């Protein structure tokens, strides 16, 4: 019996991973349809996408199992501290028993690699529905950025929390070549992360909109000075700070993951604060779990999708609670120094960051 048609709306990393996991499980490529309305654009929309993805150790293992080289910069050390509070927390590979804590990759390069892998596997991305069969399984794998309360919603997700912050993203160069250490600094109005990738750092500065606007309008010298003030002597020699964009931060959540023959995964199911870099990793686990549930041949489609929703419940809630708590800042700033001396706390946090909730 032929596999039912799976139509995946959204040919981003999560949508493509879902299709590749289906193929790995023996699903026919003729019964998978990937949809991206912008696929025929003369210049790919993702080509100049400035986002940097933090891929956990578990995600890198999943990609390797699919024969995918994500070409990441490996992270072996994470240093976390808080302004105006004593103490810091360091997570190192030798303390959690792995060779790396994950890696960093540009969104555009990873998506290019995944789309090439999909083509090599016999999959085609279409601008609109191509197969004339009615889809027996409809996977929604495309989601947008958080929009503040009052903005029209087209995706049916609930806006749970407005963090009243902007994520300012960009690039930081230093006089010394970055090592394999990622830096995170909690400040009064948000977290600042410097993530080494290549010969520079990717910058994610979460802050109030007034500060975000000021950073974007500041001169390069002023940005360097402000960032140095935040970091203190932890990382010195800042040479330049380039801002590539900013977007509002909030928590969006879909309570019902499966309805009839339709299922939502990745950013179409949840949009989280980027403070722990777990959004894409959570979406990849969505993709793998969905493929494992769909392969239950002989079981009704609705039952397979309900099984998926049940399996994803605990992981989604654990990551939501962790990122939401971190994003609220005050409790975390007070706890950083204390957590660092609690036996096993750093190892536990490292396991969560590497493998998920």
C-alpha positions in Angstrom: 0.0 0.0 0.0 1.4 3.4 -0.9 2.2 5.9 1.8 -0.3 8.7 2.2 0.7 12.1 0.8 2.4 14.4 3.4 2.3 18.0 2.4 4.7 20.1 4.4 3.9 23.8 4.3 7.3 25.5 4.9 10.6 24.4 3.4 12.8 25.9 6.2 15.1 23.8 8.3 12.4 22.2 10.4 10.2 21.3 7.4 13.1 19.8 5.5 14.2 17.8 8.6 10.8 16.4 8.9 10.9 15.2 5.3 14.4 13.7 5.7 13.4 11.8 8.8 10.4 10.5 7.0 12.7 9.2 4.2 15.0 7.7 6.8 12.0 5.8 8.1 11.2 4.4 4.7 8.5 6.9 3.5 8.3 7.2 -0.2 9.7 10.4 -1.6 6.8 10.5 -4.1 4.5 10.9 -1.1 6.2 13.9 0.4 5.6 17.4 -0.9 7.5 20.5 0.3 5.9 23.9 -0.2 7.7 27.3 -0.2 5.9 30.1 -2.0 9.2 32.0 -2.5 11.2 29.1 -3.9 11.1 30.6 -7.5 12.4 34.0 -6.4 15.4 35.1 -8.5 17.3 35.7 -5.3 16.6 33.3 -2.5 15.0 35.1 0.5 17.3 33.2 3.0 20.5 34.2 1.1 21.1 37.3 3.2 19.4 36.1 6.4 21.6 37.4 9.2 20.4 34.9 11.8 22.9 32.6 13.6 21.6 29.3 14.9 22.7 27.6 18.1 22.6 23.9 17.4 22.7 21.7 20.5 24.9 18.6 20.8 21.8 16.5 20.4 20.8 18.3 17.2 24.3 17.8 15.7 24.0 14.1 16.4 20.6 14.0 14.6 22.1 15.8 11.6 25.1 13.4 11.5 22.7 10.5 11.5 21.1 11.9 8.3 24.6 12.4 6.7 24.4 16.2 7.0 27.5 18.2 7.7 26.2 21.4 9.3 29.6 23.1 9.1 29.4 24.5 12.6 31.7 26.3 14.9 32.0 24.0 17.8 31.4 25.4 21.3 33.4 23.9 24.2 32.9 26.5 26.9 29.9 28.7 28.0 30.5 31.5 30.4 27.4 33.1 32.0 27.5 36.1 34.4 25.2 38.9 35.6 25.8 42.6 35.9 25.9 43.9 39.5 25.9 40.4 41.0 28.7 38.3 42.3 29.7 35.1 40.8 29.5 33.4 37.4 28.8 30.0 35.9 30.9 28.1 33.5 29.9 25.0 31.6 32.8 23.1 30.0 32.9 19.9 28.0 35.1 18.0 30.5 32.5 18.6 33.2 29.6 17.1 31.2 31.5 14.3 29.5 31.2 15.3 25.8 33.6 16.6 23.1 31.5 19.8 22.5 28.4 21.6 23.9 27.0 22.2 20.4 27.8 24.5 17.5 26.9 27.6 15.7 25.9 27.9 12.1 24.4 30.6 9.9 20.7 30.1 9.0 21.4 30.7 5.3 24.2 28.2 5.0 22.4 25.5 7.0 19.2 25.9 4.9 21.3 25.7 1.7 22.9 22.5 2.9 19.5 21.0 3.9 17.9 21.9 0.6 20.7 20.3 -1.3 20.3 17.2 0.8 16.6 17.1 0.1 17.2 17.4 -3.7 19.8 14.6 -3.6 17.2 12.5 -1.8 14.7 12.9 -4.6 12.6 15.7 -3.1 11.4 18.8 -4.9 10.3 22.1 -3.3 7.3 23.6 -5.0 5.9 27.2 -4.8 2.4 25.8 -4.4 0.6 22.5 -4.1 1.8 20.3 -7.0 0.5 16.8 -6.3 -3.2 16.7 -7.2 -4.0 14.2 -4.5 -5.7 15.6 -1.5 -3.2 15.6 1.3 -4.0 13.0 3.9 -1.5 14.6 6.2 -0.9 18.4 6.3 2.2 19.6 8.2 2.5 23.3 9.0 6.1 24.1 9.5 6.3 27.8 8.9 6.0 30.5 11.5 6.8 34.2 11.8 8.3 36.5 14.3 6.5 37.5 17.5 4.2 40.5 17.0 3.2 42.7 20.0 -0.3 42.6 21.4 -2.9 44.1 19.1 -1.1 43.0 15.9 -3.3 40.9 13.6 -2.5 37.2 13.9 -2.7 35.0 10.8 -1.3 31.8 12.4 -3.8 31.1 15.1 -1.1 31.0 17.9 -1.7 32.7 21.2 0.6 35.5 22.3 1.3 34.4 25.8 3.8 37.1 26.8 5.3 40.3 25.5 8.8 40.6 27.0 8.8 44.3 26.0 12.3 43.7 24.5 14.0 43.8 21.2 16.6 41.4 20.0 19.4 43.4 18.4 21.5 41.2 16.2 24.8 41.8 14.5 28.5 41.0 14.4 31.4 41.8 16.8 35.0 41.7 15.8 37.8 41.7 18.4 41.6 42.3 18.2 42.1 38.6 19.0 40.6 35.7 17.1 37.6 34.2 19.0 38.2 30.9 20.8 35.6 28.2 21.4 33.9 30.1 24.3 30.4 31.6 24.1 29.6 34.5 26.4 26.3 35.4 28.0 25.8 38.4 30.3 22.6 39.3 32.0 21.9 43.0 32.3 19.2 45.1 33.9 17.0 45.0 30.8 18.0 41.8 29.1 20.7 39.3 28.1 23.7 39.9 25.9 25.2 36.9 24.0 28.4 36.8 22.0 28.7 33.6 20.0 32.0 32.7 18.2 31.6 31.8 14.6 34.5 32.0 12.2 36.8 34.9 12.9 34.1 37.0 14.7 31.3 36.9 17.2 27.6 36.8 16.4 25.8 39.4 18.7 22.4 39.0 20.3 21.5 41.9 22.6 18.1 41.6 24.2 17.1 45.0 25.6 14.3 47.5 25.9 13.2 49.2 22.7 14.7 52.5 23.7 18.2 50.9 24.1 17.7 49.0 20.9 17.0 52.2 18.9 20.0 53.9 20.5 22.3 51.0 19.6 21.1 51.1 16.0 21.6 54.9 15.7 25.0 54.9 17.6 28.3 55.1 15.9 30.6 52.1 15.8 32.8 53.6 18.4 29.8 54.2 20.7 28.6 50.6 20.3 32.0 49.2 21.1 32.1 51.4 24.3 28.6 50.3 25.4 29.3 46.6 24.8 32.7 46.9 26.6 30.9 48.5 29.6 28.5 45.5 29.7 31.2 42.8 29.4 33.7 44.5 31.7 37.1 42.7 31.6 35.6 39.3 30.6 36.2 39.9 27.0 38.4 42.8 25.9 39.7 44.2 22.7 36.4 45.0 21.0 37.2 46.5 17.6 33.8 46.9 15.9 30.1 46.3 16.4 27.9 45.9 13.3 24.1 45.9 13.7 22.2 43.9 11.1 18.7 44.1 12.5 16.3 44.0 15.4 13.0 42.3 16.1 10.5 42.2 19.0 10.5 39.4 21.6 7.6 37.5 23.0 6.3 34.0 23.7 3.8 32.5 21.2 2.3 29.1 21.9 -0.1 26.7 20.2 -1.8 24.5 22.7 -3.4 22.1 20.2 -0.7 20.6 18.0 -2.8 18.2 16.0 -6.3 18.6 14.7 -7.8 16.1 12.2 -5.2 15.5 9.6 -3.3 18.7 10.3 -0.2 19.1 12.6 1.9 22.1 13.6 5.7 21.8 14.2 8.6 24.2 14.9 7.9 27.9 14.9 4.4 27.2 13.8 3.8 25.5 17.2 5.9 27.7 19.5 8.0 30.8 19.3 10.3 31.3 22.2 12.7 33.9 23.6 16.2 33.3 22.1 17.9 33.5 25.5 19.0 29.9 25.6 19.1 29.3 21.9 16.6 26.4 22.1 13.9 27.3 19.5 15.5 25.6 16.5 16.6 22.6 18.5 13.1 22.1 19.8 11.8 22.3 16.2 14.2 19.6 15.1 13.0 17.3 17.9 9.4 18.1 16.7 10.4 16.9 13.2 12.0 13.7 14.3 9.2 12.8 16.6 6.6 13.5 13.9 8.4 11.2 11.5 8.5 8.4 14.1 4.8 8.7 14.8 3.8 8.9 11.1 5.5 5.6 10.3 3.0 3.7 12.4 1.4 2.1 9.4 -1.9 0.5 10.1 -2.9 3.2 12.6 -5.4 5.9 11.6 -3.8 9.2 10.6 -5.6 11.2 13.4 -4.3 8.7 16.0 -0.7 9.0 14.8 -0.9 12.8 15.0 -2.5 12.7 18.5 0.3 10.4 19.5 2.8 13.0 18.3 1.1 15.7 20.3 1.2 13.6 23.4 4.9 12.7 23.0 5.9 16.4 22.5 4.0 17.7 25.6 6.8 17.3 28.2 9.7 18.5 26.2 7.9 21.6 24.9 6.7 22.6 28.4 10.2 22.1 29.9 11.9 24.3 27.3 9.1 26.9 27.5 9.4 27.1 31.3 13.2 27.3 31.2 13.4 30.0 28.5 10.5 32.0 30.0 12.1 32.0 33.4 15.5 33.0 32.1 14.0 35.8 30.1 12.4 37.4 33.1 15.9 38.2 34.3 15.6 39.3 38.0 15.5 35.8 39.6 18.2 34.6 37.2 20.6 37.4 37.9 20.4 36.7 41.6 20.8 33.0 41.1 23.8 32.8 38.7 26.5 32.8 41.4 24.5 30.4 43.7 23.7 27.9 40.9 27.4 27.6 40.1 28.2 26.1 43.5 25.2 23.7 43.7 26.5 20.1 43.2 25.4 18.8 39.8 23.6 22.0 38.8 26.0 22.9 36.0 26.0 19.4 34.7 22.2 19.3 34.7 22.0 22.7 32.9 24.5 21.5 30.4 22.5 18.3 29.7 19.3 20.5 29.1 21.1 22.8 26.8 22.7 19.9 24.8 19.7 17.5 24.6 16.5 19.4 25.5 14.0 19.1 28.3 
